[in-house]
Amino acid sequence: MMTAAWLGQDEIVRQILERKAAINKHDQEGHTALSRAAWKGHINIVKMLLQNGADANIQHKSGMLPVMWAAREGHVKVVKLLTEKTGNLNHQLADGTTALLLAVEGENIDVVKILLDSRVKVDIAKSNGMTPILLACKTGSVDIWKLLVAANANFRARNNVGEDAVWLAAFNNHVEVLRLLLKKGVVPRA
């Protein structure tokens, strides 16, 4: 079932499910059929698996949840469905990574919108101190930056080495983000 879920083979997955296969079993890499289908964006298979009892809260050996795989890859429909089935959308990996951080890092604006609409916490930082808004300043994603500010993200945060939003935007030559920060009254440090 893992391979069929991974490859998007709807009919094969359906036939395997009819035989009452162990739906939440992990493969040797630590994936479930649901995490593999979510990672690849196979929405029909994700729906089938959930309807047949797949658990959206089972972690991969890395700690990733199915919603995190989908968020990282920008699979909007899969993320939307999994936000309704995942118990903790603020789940963090060992390094602090969340689904929101993965979506921001990948500049997946529609996924960011879905996660913010699902009321995820906007200021959870990775172990290096990088928050979603700091990542948006680093990548230069103006639209994501605006969404995060509208969700009350702390645009005055600093990461563990003292880099703030202004520094990250300037260092990465993201002039528009820098203008927005200055408009918000953020003062560059000397």
BAGU-643178 format. One record per residue (C-alpha): residue in three letters; chain; x negated, y negated, z negated. Coordinates in steps of 0.001 Angstrom, whole numbers, plus 500000, padded with zeros to 6 digits. Example, Ala and Ser with C-alpha at 12.3 -4.5 7.8 and 13.67 -1.06 7.14 Angstrom:
+-------+-------+--------+--------+--------+
| selum | mikol |      X |      Y |      Z |
+-------+-------+--------+--------+--------+
|   ala |     A | 487700 | 504500 | 492200 |
|   ser |     A | 486330 | 501060 | 492860 |
+-------+-------+--------+--------+--------+
END
This chain:
+-------+-------+--------+--------+--------+
| selum | mikol |      X |      Y |      Z |
+-------+-------+--------+--------+--------+
|   met |     A | 500000 | 500000 | 500000 |
|   met |     A | 497074 | 497651 | 499283 |
|   thr |     A | 495832 | 497741 | 502857 |
|   ala |     A | 499311 | 497341 | 504322 |
|   ala |     A | 500005 | 494356 | 502037 |
|   trp |     A | 496631 | 492837 | 502957 |
|   leu |     A | 497229 | 493284 | 506693 |
|   gly |     A | 500834 | 492076 | 506657 |
|   gln |     A | 502365 | 495388 | 507691 |
|   asp |     A | 505908 | 494798 | 506434 |
|   glu |     A | 507427 | 498079 | 507593 |
|   ile |     A | 504661 | 500213 | 506104 |
|   val |     A | 504973 | 498394 | 502771 |
|   arg |     A | 508749 | 498934 | 502877 |
|   gln |     A | 508321 | 502671 | 503491 |
|   ile |     A | 505773 | 503014 | 500693 |
|   leu |     A | 508075 | 501150 | 498292 |
|   glu |     A | 510932 | 503513 | 499200 |
|   arg |     A | 508730 | 506342 | 497926 |
|   lys |     A | 508474 | 504592 | 494536 |
|   ala |     A | 504744 | 503875 | 494716 |
|   ala |     A | 502970 | 502417 | 491675 |
|   ile |     A | 503598 | 498799 | 492580 |
|   asn |     A | 501351 | 497123 | 489986 |
|   lys |     A | 498325 | 499372 | 490399 |
|   his |     A | 494892 | 497733 | 490821 |
|   asp |     A | 492523 | 498747 | 493613 |
|   gln |     A | 488750 | 499133 | 493179 |
|   glu |     A | 488263 | 495390 | 493736 |
|   gly |     A | 490815 | 494491 | 491059 |
|   his |     A | 493669 | 493468 | 493355 |
|   thr |     A | 497308 | 494474 | 493235 |
|   ala |     A | 499368 | 494678 | 496411 |
|   leu |     A | 500969 | 491378 | 495344 |
|   ser |     A | 497662 | 489563 | 494933 |
|   arg |     A | 496498 | 490811 | 498333 |
|   ala |     A | 499731 | 489732 | 500058 |
|   ala |     A | 499677 | 486358 | 498261 |
|   trp |     A | 496052 | 485761 | 499253 |
|   lys |     A | 496874 | 486396 | 502914 |
|   gly |     A | 500167 | 484460 | 502838 |
|   his |     A | 502427 | 487357 | 503808 |
|   ile |     A | 505663 | 485874 | 502435 |
|   asn |     A | 507933 | 488763 | 503485 |
|   ile |     A | 505717 | 491277 | 501720 |
|   val |     A | 505465 | 489055 | 498638 |
|   lys |     A | 509286 | 488913 | 498537 |
|   met |     A | 509579 | 492688 | 498976 |
|   leu |     A | 507066 | 493396 | 496242 |
|   leu |     A | 508728 | 490998 | 493794 |
|   gln |     A | 512174 | 492443 | 494547 |
|   asn |     A | 510785 | 495886 | 493757 |
|   gly |     A | 509282 | 494933 | 490407 |
|   ala |     A | 505808 | 493587 | 491180 |
|   asp |     A | 504475 | 491554 | 488265 |
|   ala |     A | 503253 | 488076 | 489271 |
|   asn |     A | 501381 | 487769 | 485975 |
|   ile |     A | 498872 | 490579 | 486525 |
|   gln |     A | 495358 | 489207 | 486771 |
|   his |     A | 492656 | 490245 | 489202 |
|   lys |     A | 489422 | 491268 | 487457 |
|   ser |     A | 488194 | 487700 | 488098 |
|   gly |     A | 491186 | 486388 | 486148 |
|   met |     A | 492971 | 485078 | 489248 |
|   leu |     A | 496755 | 485350 | 489356 |
|   pro |     A | 498585 | 485896 | 492666 |
|   val |     A | 499754 | 482254 | 492651 |
|   met |     A | 496117 | 481146 | 492395 |
|   trp |     A | 495096 | 483151 | 495473 |
|   ala |     A | 497968 | 481587 | 497421 |
|   ala |     A | 497204 | 478075 | 496115 |
|   arg |     A | 493547 | 478380 | 497065 |
|   glu |     A | 494466 | 479390 | 500608 |
|   gly |     A | 497258 | 476828 | 501014 |
|   his |     A | 500124 | 479286 | 501492 |
|   val |     A | 502970 | 476912 | 500676 |
|   lys |     A | 505933 | 479319 | 500860 |
|   val |     A | 504133 | 481949 | 498803 |
|   val |     A | 503135 | 479410 | 496151 |
|   lys |     A | 506720 | 478118 | 495983 |
|   leu |     A | 508058 | 481624 | 495414 |
|   leu |     A | 505373 | 482606 | 492907 |
|   thr |     A | 505813 | 479451 | 490795 |
|   glu |     A | 509242 | 480826 | 489936 |
|   lys |     A | 507806 | 484206 | 488904 |
|   thr |     A | 504567 | 483254 | 487145 |
|   gly |     A | 504696 | 482827 | 483383 |
|   asn |     A | 501764 | 480433 | 482953 |
|   leu |     A | 501074 | 478124 | 485879 |
|   asn |     A | 498334 | 476501 | 483773 |
|   his |     A | 496441 | 479797 | 483512 |
|   gln |     A | 492681 | 479212 | 483530 |
|   leu |     A | 489789 | 481317 | 484746 |
|   ala |     A | 486681 | 481642 | 482571 |
|   asp |     A | 485315 | 478434 | 484133 |
|   gly |     A | 488572 | 476564 | 483531 |
|   thr |     A | 489840 | 476732 | 487110 |
|   thr |     A | 493628 | 476508 | 487517 |
|   ala |     A | 495948 | 476858 | 490502 |
|   leu |     A | 496154 | 473051 | 490668 |
|   leu |     A | 492379 | 472685 | 490732 |
|   leu |     A | 492184 | 475255 | 493548 |
|   ala |     A | 494848 | 473413 | 495551 |
|   val |     A | 493147 | 470035 | 495063 |
|   glu |     A | 489750 | 471457 | 495939 |
|   gly |     A | 491205 | 472926 | 499139 |
|   glu |     A | 493022 | 469645 | 499858 |
|   asn |     A | 496326 | 471530 | 500122 |
|   ile |     A | 498693 | 468604 | 499556 |
|   asp |     A | 501930 | 470596 | 499910 |
|   val |     A | 500722 | 473127 | 497344 |
|   val |     A | 499710 | 470284 | 495019 |
|   lys |     A | 503248 | 468857 | 495352 |
|   ile |     A | 504838 | 472212 | 494507 |
|   leu |     A | 502631 | 472691 | 491460 |
|   leu |     A | 503249 | 469143 | 490219 |
|   asp |     A | 507003 | 469645 | 490736 |
|   ser |     A | 506635 | 472774 | 488592 |
|   arg |     A | 505243 | 470556 | 485826 |
|   val |     A | 501712 | 471913 | 485606 |
|   lys |     A | 499345 | 470007 | 483346 |
|   val |     A | 497479 | 467474 | 485486 |
|   asp |     A | 494389 | 466933 | 483351 |
|   ile |     A | 493120 | 470457 | 482688 |
|   ala |     A | 489393 | 470405 | 483400 |
|   lys |     A | 486985 | 473059 | 484563 |
|   ser |     A | 484163 | 473905 | 482161 |
|   asn |     A | 482035 | 471308 | 483987 |
|   gly |     A | 484576 | 468614 | 483113 |
|   met |     A | 485999 | 468248 | 486621 |
|   thr |     A | 489715 | 467467 | 486517 |
|   pro |     A | 492060 | 467507 | 489508 |
|   ile |     A | 491833 | 463720 | 489898 |
|   leu |     A | 488036 | 463791 | 489781 |
|   leu |     A | 488076 | 466485 | 492473 |
|   ala |     A | 490408 | 464335 | 494593 |
|   cys |     A | 487930 | 461455 | 494275 |
|   lys |     A | 485092 | 463773 | 495247 |
|   thr |     A | 486912 | 465157 | 498312 |
|   gly |     A | 488381 | 461786 | 499275 |
|   ser |     A | 491953 | 462992 | 499497 |
|   val |     A | 493914 | 459748 | 499168 |
|   asp |     A | 497336 | 461414 | 499316 |
|   ile |     A | 496456 | 463944 | 496629 |
|   trp |     A | 494926 | 461170 | 494507 |
|   lys |     A | 498203 | 459215 | 494760 |
|   leu |     A | 500253 | 462283 | 493787 |
|   leu |     A | 498063 | 462910 | 490749 |
|   val |     A | 498207 | 459267 | 489641 |
|   ala |     A | 502009 | 459344 | 490019 |
|   ala |     A | 501980 | 462432 | 487764 |
|   asn |     A | 500060 | 460420 | 485135 |
|   ala |     A | 496659 | 462011 | 485665 |
|   asn |     A | 493848 | 460299 | 483782 |
|   phe |     A | 491880 | 458529 | 486526 |
|   arg |     A | 489432 | 457232 | 483892 |
|   ala |     A | 488172 | 460735 | 483026 |
|   arg |     A | 484504 | 461736 | 483254 |
|   asn |     A | 482970 | 465117 | 483913 |
|   asn |     A | 480326 | 466706 | 481686 |
|   val |     A | 477449 | 464815 | 483295 |
|   gly |     A | 479210 | 461472 | 482957 |
|   glu |     A | 480423 | 461068 | 486522 |
|   asp |     A | 483712 | 459193 | 486690 |
|   ala |     A | 486210 | 458690 | 489502 |
|   val |     A | 484464 | 455564 | 490818 |
|   trp |     A | 481071 | 457269 | 490882 |
|   leu |     A | 482441 | 460358 | 492663 |
|   ala |     A | 484318 | 458308 | 495272 |
|   ala |     A | 481338 | 456010 | 495907 |
|   phe |     A | 478736 | 458793 | 495975 |
|   asn |     A | 480809 | 460724 | 498505 |
|   asn |     A | 481526 | 457577 | 500544 |
|   his |     A | 485302 | 457685 | 500089 |
|   val |     A | 486023 | 453978 | 500482 |
|   glu |     A | 489827 | 454217 | 500437 |
|   val |     A | 489854 | 456141 | 497138 |
|   leu |     A | 487395 | 453601 | 495744 |
|   arg |     A | 489707 | 450736 | 496781 |
|   leu |     A | 492649 | 452428 | 495072 |
|   leu |     A | 490645 | 452883 | 491877 |
|   leu |     A | 489589 | 449246 | 491855 |
|   lys |     A | 493221 | 448212 | 492460 |
|   lys |     A | 494139 | 450223 | 489352 |
|   gly |     A | 491636 | 448166 | 487383 |
|   val |     A | 488942 | 450791 | 487004 |
|   val |     A | 485669 | 448966 | 486487 |
|   pro |     A | 482527 | 450522 | 487950 |
|   arg |     A | 479904 | 451153 | 485310 |
|   ala |     A | 476618 | 449346 | 485623 |
+-------+-------+--------+--------+--------+
END
